Amino acid sequence: MKINIIVFFLLGWVVDIFAQPVVADKIVAVVGKNAILFSEVEEQVLQEKAQRRNVERCDIFEDMLAQKLMVAQAEIDSITVGDGEVEMELDQRITYFINQIGSEEKLVAYFGKSIIEIKEDMRDLIREQLLMQRMQSEIVKNISITPREVKEFFSEMPSDSIPYIDSEIELRQVLVYPKANDNSVFETKEKLLNIRERILNGENFSTLAVIYSECPSAAKGGELGWATKMELDPAYFKASNALKPGQISKIVESSFGFHLIQLQEKTPDRIKTRHILLKPKVSPEAKQEAKKFLDSLSRSIRLDSIKFETAAMYFSQDENSRLNGGLRINPATQTTRFKITDFPTSEYYVIRNLKVGEISEPYESTDEKGKPVFKIVQLRSKTEPHKANLKQDFDLIKNMALMDKRLKMVDEWIENKARDVYIRIEAPYSDCNLRLNCWKK
């Protein structure tokens, strides 16, 4: 069973920034009105090698044929992408390149162009890739799968294609935030007011963000890049969207802490901001109080005075798991299963020796927003390492079967659309044994 993942939902475009090809160019294919150049294929080959992917040139070439076909259809169907989406993706690519090569200065020296010029060269390509992704989503939007189809898919899988599953666990938790006192909140706001005054008096926002901000974005001068309303804290987005480009907000409270925000640019659906985040300090007394509460609660659960699920519903401050009896959801898979290595060090050493049904002692950790929290957890289940099967791993196999069905639908769509499109393939790729018959006409 061969699943060509490159064709489906292809979005990443990562150049090999450690090798720059020099090739004699020529047209190697035409799909409708769109040409594919020899240099484009060679560049894609280098990109795959840079990511340590062992992909054949002919497979890469066939993926590029499909991309041109889908983009052309997206334009016919009036499928568009917003400028804000393109700019956000551009920022993400540039950040990735800088991380790979070491610094912005090295990236500029490598390309022999400014960051603005590099973005200008990439902009059309990124727009095309986003169009293709949207076209693929349109093709498969109504695809679903039945339990019978999942079973048939699994029964037809070659033995060597069935994945091996590491040990996985399910956890319930009760999470409590130690409360910062009023004096700490006051001191945080006073500090931000002082920083805001310095900015208004001419000091550089980015420099002060590097010095004072408690967000990981501090290293980038507080830059968050382009983001949509759905990607930002509601209070942060509302305050940012009310600003004019270049304007500095008053103090904004969000679920992350307190911010000063500078709006850089905005479109109807996205904003680009930088910010300085400060978090009120939690006193040792507040932490001790949270720990003491959870210690008492865990004793009550062990004595069977209250069920863990009930305790989570009434006392946990985690809105994502509280109404689910404290059962944690893995954000990467949207299932209740985790690998033990998925957890940060502070939790790993607590969880690794728990037995099924056992409750941990209270321990300190941080939430996804970097805030200090205290928790107790209960190990709900634990699987042994095994080869995937329908009983234990139905959701995993269902996702694999659904992906396979979608890929086949995309292939079928390509075969049908290609019948009415002019296609010409030149050497050296005319000798490729391409997977789909539509390219062979």
N, C-alpha and C positions, 0 to 999 in steps of 0.2 A: 504494500500500500504506500503510494507516494503522495505526500501532501505538500504542494508547492506553497509554502508559507510566504515566500517573497511576493507572489502575485497579490495575496490577500491582505488588505489593509496595510499596504506598504506606505510608510510615512517617513521613516528615518532616512536622512541623507547625510551620512557622515564621511567627510573627505578624509583621505589619508594625508594628514598634515605633516608627515615625515618623509613623503616622497611625492614629487611633482612630475607627472609624466609629460614627455614631449613626443608627440606622434604626428605622422603625416596624416592629414585628415581627408576623409571622403565620406560620401553618403553610402551607408550600408543597407538602409531600408527606408521605404516610404509607406506610411499608413494613412490613407486619405490624403490630406494636404500636409501632413506632418512628416518630416524627415528625421531619421536617427543617424547620427554621425559616428564614425569609427572611434573617435576620441571619447565620445560619451560612453560607449560600451567599455572601453579600456579604463576610464575613470571609475566606472561602477565596479569593475573587477578589482581595482586597487582598494576601493572602499570595503568590499567584502573581505579581502585579505587583511586589511587593517583591523577588522573586527574578528579575525581568526575564524572566518567562515570558509569552509571548503566547498565553493559553489562553482560549477562548470560555466565556462563562458557562454555556451549555447543556452543554458538555463537563464542566465542573466539577460541575454539578448531577447529571449522569448518574453521575459517579464517586461522588458522595455516596449516590446510590440503591444502587449496588453495595456500598458500604461497610456500609450498614445491613443489607442482605440477608446479607452474609457474617458479620457479628457475631452476628446472630440465629442462624444455623446453627452457628456456633462454640459458642454457649451450649447448643444442643440436643445437639451432639456431645460435650459436656463437655470442650471444649478450653479450657484456662485459661492464665493467665500468673501468675507468682509476684510477690509484693509486691516482692521484691528487683529484679526486672526493671523494674518500673514506676518504682521509686525511682532506679535507675541512669539510666533514660531521662530522668526528671525533672531530675536533676542536669546531664545533658548539655544539655538544653534551656535551663535557667537560665544555664549557663555561656555558651552561644551568645548568648542575649539580652544578657547583660552585656557581652560582647565587641562586640556590635552598637551598643549605646546608649552605652557608654563606661565605666560603673562600676555597682556594685551600688546606690549611692545614687541614681543617675539612674533606674535601673530601678524602684526602690521609689517614687520621686517620680512617675514616669510612670503606674504602675498605681494609685497611691494606696493601696498595700497592702504589707504586709511580705512578705519572700521566702516565709515559711511560708504566708501566705494565697494568694500567687500559685500556689505548688505545689498547694495544696488545690483551687484552681479548675481546674487542669490535669490533675489525677490521673485522673479518670474518662475524659477524652478520650484520654489516652495509653494507658490500659488497653484502650480500644476499638480504637485503632489497632494495638496489639500483637496483640490477638485476631484482627483482620482479616488481619494479616501471617501469623499462624500458620495460619489457615484457608486462605489462598492456598497456603502451602507444602504443606498436606495435599492440596489438590486436584491439584497437579502433581508430587507426590513420585515417582510411578512413570513420569514422562514421560522418554523417551530419544529419540535421533534417529539415523538410519542415514546412511551416506555418500550413498546414493541420494537421500534426502530433502534433504540439504544441496545437492546438485547441482540438484535440481528447484527448490528455494527460490531459488538464485542465478540460475538461468535465467529465472525469472519476475520478478526484480527490475527495476523500471524503471531505465533508464540513469542518471537523475538521482538515484536513491536509493543507488547503489553508492558506498561511502565512498572518499575519497581518503586514501591512506596515506603519511604522512611517511616519510623515511628511517629505517630501524630497524637496530639492530646486535645481535649476540650476542657475549658476552665469556666467556672463561675467566679464572680468577684463582687466584693463590696468596696467601694471607693469613697474616700472622704477627703475633702480639701481642708487643710489647716487654714484658718482665717487670718488674714493680715489685719492688724489693729488699725484704728483710725489714725494714730500718729504716723504710722508707716505710710499710709495712703497720702496723708498731708505732705510728708517729706518728699514723696515721689512727685506729686503735682508741683511743689515748689521748685524742685530741680528742673522739671520740664519747662516751667514758666521762665526760669533763668536762661535755659538753653534757647527758648523761643526769642527772648529779647536779644540775645547775642546774634542770632540769625538775622533778625530784623535790623540790627545795627551793622550788618555787613559781613558777618562771619559765614564761612562756607557750610551749607547744610550737610554735604557729604562728609566733610572732615569731622564735624561734630557727631555725625552718625557713627563713624568708625570709632571714635573715642568713647561714646556714651551708650549707644544702643545695645540692648540685650537680646536682639534678634539675630539669627545667623546671617541675615542680610547686611549686618554691620560691616563685614569685610568688603562689601561692594558699595559702601557709602549709603547703605539703607535702601538700595534699589530692589524693588520687587518685580519690575518689568510689567508687561501687559497682563491683565487679568480681567475676568468677567465678574459679574455680580455673584454668580454661583460659586466662584472660587475664593471669595473674600468674606471675612466676617461682616455681617450685615451692618453693624455700626460703623465699621471702617469704610465700607463701600459708600454708605450714605453720606458720610462726612467728606470723603474724597470727591465724590461726584458733584458736590455742591460748590467745590472750589473752582477757580479759574486757573489755567496753566501758569505755574510759577508761584501761585499763592500758597501761604503757609496756614495750616489749620490752627484753631485753638486746641486745647487738650481734648483728645478723643478717648473715651473708655470703650474697650472691646473685651471679648472673652480672653484675649491674650494679655491684657494689661492696659497701660496708658500710652498714647501715641501723640507725636507731632507728625503731621503728614504734609508733604509737598506734592501737589499735582503737577506732573510733567506734561502729559498729553492725554486726550481722550477722544473716543469715537462714540457713536450712538450705543455700542454694545460692550465697550471695554475701556478701561482706564489704565494709565501707566503712572506709578507713584514711587516715591521714596519716603522712608519714615524713620523715626527714632522711637524705639520702644523701651519703656522702663516698667519694671514690675515691682510692686510693693513687697518689701522683705517680710517674710514670715518669721515670727519670733520662735525661739526654742520652746517657750511655754505653750504656744499654739500647737506646735508639732507634738509635744508631749500629751496635750489634751486629746488630739485626734488619735494618737496611738493608744491612749488609755481607753477611749471609747470603743475602738475596734477590739482591743483585748477583752473587754467585758462582753462585747457582742459575740466574739468567737467562743467564749466559755459557755454562753447561753445556747449556741448552736450545738456544741459538743454534748451538752446535757439534754439535748432534744427539747429545750424549752421553746425553740423557734426553728423553723426550717430555713436552710440557707437561702432558698429562693424567695421566701417571705421577707427575710432580713434585707435582701438586696432590693426588693420592691419598695420597702419603707425607708431604708436608711442610706442606700447607695446614692451618691451624687453624680454618677455617670449615666447621663440620659440615653446613651446608646445601648446600654445593657440592662438598666434598672427594670424596665417593664418586661424583659425577657428572662426574669429570674436571675439576673446577673450573668447570663451566658454571653461570653465575649464573641464578637464576630471578627474574623480575620479580614482586615481591609483589602488585602492583596487578592484574596480569593472569594470574598463574600460568603464564606462558609464558616462553620464553628470550629474548624480544625486548624491547628497550628503545629509546626515543627518546633521542637524545643529550642532550636537555634534561632527561631524567629524573635525571641525575646531579648531585650537588653540585659546587660550583665547583672544589673540590680535585681531583676526578676528571675533570670536563669538559675542562679544559685538557690533561690527559694523554691522554685518549681521542680527542679530536676529530681529531687529525692522524695517527692510526695507520692503516696499510694492513692489509688482510686478511692474517692470518698473522703480522703483526708483533707483537713483544713490547715492552712499555713498560720504561722504567727503573724501579727501585723508587721508590715515592712514599708519603708519609704521608697518611692519611685517618682517618676515624672510622667505627666500626660503628654499627648501629642502636641500640645502647645507649649511645652517646656515648664509647666507649672508643677510645684511640688505636691504630691498626693501621698496618702497612706492607704494601704490595701490589706484585705485578707482575701485569699483565693481558695477555692476548693477544686480539686482535680475530679472532673466529672467522668472522663474516660481516657483510656490510653490504648493505642493499637501497637501491635508488634510489627517490625518491618516485614513486608510481604509483597508479593506480586499482586497487582491490582485485580480486584474481582468485583462482581456486580453487587454483592451483599454489603461489603464494607466501603466501596468506592463508587457508588452509583453516580453521585454528582460529578465526579471527575470524568467518568466514562461518558456521561451524558454531554458534558461540555466538549469532549473530544468528538463525539458523534455529531453534535450540532455544528462544530467547526468544519468537519468533513462534508456535511450536507451543504453548508454555505459555500465552501470552495467549489464543490461540484456545480452549484447553481451559477457561480461566477463563470466557471469554464463554459457552461452551456450558453450563458448570455454572450460570451465572447465568440463562440462558434456561430451563433445566429447572427450577430451584428457584423461579423467579418465577411459574411456572404455578400453584403451590399457595399463593401468598401474596397477601394483600390489598394492592393498590397503588392509591393515589389521588394524582393530581398536580393541583395548583391553579395558577392564574395567578400570575405571568406565565410559569411554566415549562411550562404545558400547551401552549404554542405552539411549544416546542422540537422540532426534528427530531432526535429521539434516535437513537443509532446502533443500539441493540438493540431488537428488536421486542417483547420482553417487557414493556417499560414502556408500551406503547401500548394495552394491553388496557383 
